[in-house]
Amino acid sequence: MLLVLIHGLGTLVLSKCFVIGDFFLFLWIAFKTLFITKLNLKGIFIQIERIGVNSLGIVILTGTFAGAVLALQSYIGFKRFGGQDFIGPVVALSMTRELGPVLTGLMVTGRAGSAIAAEIGTMQITEQIDALRTMCINIWQYLIVPRIFASTFIMPFLSLFTMFFGTLGGYLIGVYILHINGEEYLINIKRYVEFSDVLNGLIKSAMFGLIFSWVGCYKGITTEGGARGVGRATTKTVVLASVMILIVNYFLTALLFE
């Protein structure tokens, strides 16, 4: 009985190690392809439009209301000890350091990451990828690299919109609803928010873009089991990428803002 238990545990550990190794090897091959083959510029621009431009509306909406809620909640707490003047810096710092990159990463993961997995997964189960290989087309250059490159490139720009509209949403609520001095709100933001805060937030965003496109492409290319398999791959992409974004966010915060 004990031997059976140990054998089962060992088999499980080895299988998980194999999956993790395959997962990171996938990224290594993608990076190698990026540097040793010609960039598929047409594919990259198409993915920038799909991932970035088409996600702009939801990013602006998310950022605006996140900043508005943050300003309202901060006012409720700061009012107890007369700290209303710090609402502006709190909203701006929260949006640039954390909420902007993280919310953008999670929202675009749900919208574009799932689409990447579904698209590539459908191509996999309908044998379109095998057909591309038969025609001697490098699927890494044609399918994988454009999506990973485009998402990593465009995510910082999307985060900038989230940061700006989040701060703007906080300003509108603070000035026109909570009757905070607007000039003081802006002055305190300039006083406490540094360029490094914004820059580090953009670095986070680029990493989050890499994560969700990496997960989406991997789950798509390993899809099996027909239409149900595509659904499972899409769900796993959103869950795994979101969890990885939150975990990596902690380590990036500890590293960048130390």
Secondary structure, 3 states (H helix, E strand, C coil): CHHHHHHHHHHHHHHHHHHHHHHHHHHHHHHHHHHHCCCCHHHHHHHHHHHCHHHHHHHHHHHHHHHHHHHHHHHHHHHHHCCHHHHHHHHHHHHHHHHHHHHHHHHHHHHHHHHHHHHHHHHHHCCHHHHHHHCCCCHHHHHHHHHHHHHHHHHHHHHHHHHHHHHHHHHHHHHHHCCCCHHHHHHHHHHHCCHHHHHHHHHHHHHHHHHHHHHHHHHHHCCCCHHHHHHHHHHHHHHHHHHHHHHHHHHHHHHHCC
